[in-house]
Amino acid sequence: MNITPRIAFAGTATAVALSAASLPFAHFRPTVLDLIVALCGWGVVAFLKSPQFADAHFSVVWAVAVVLHVTGFSIPAAAVWLGLRNRNARLCSALIGLWCLCYLVAVLVLLPAGMSP
């Protein structure tokens, strides 16, 4: 089965979105990248509404954080997709899949955040 670059890009972006959306329900220590994106999500909501609204509406903050996760993943993936989709479709699909794997490992495993008292 040949996976086209378009399907690879859409599938990996969906995987990143699902993994980011499931992070609040996971019972493990967050990573530094996850905390940065979550705090940026809080900052966006606090800027657009108010800090009190952001504190009280976790679901809105996390929805923005999921969009930021997908955006952070999609920028390098889109560069690979735009550069290689017509020249070498297999390499493009493989690189996008590899980038997805690296991104998910960075979000879920690498650089665990320290627990403060």
Secondary structure, 3 states (H helix, E strand, C coil): CCCCHHHHHHHHHHHHHHHHHHHHHCCCCCEHHHHHHHHHHHHHHHHHCCHHHHHHCHHHHHHHHHHHHHHHHHHHHHHHHHHHCCCCHHHHHHHHHHHHHHHHHHHHCCCECCCCC
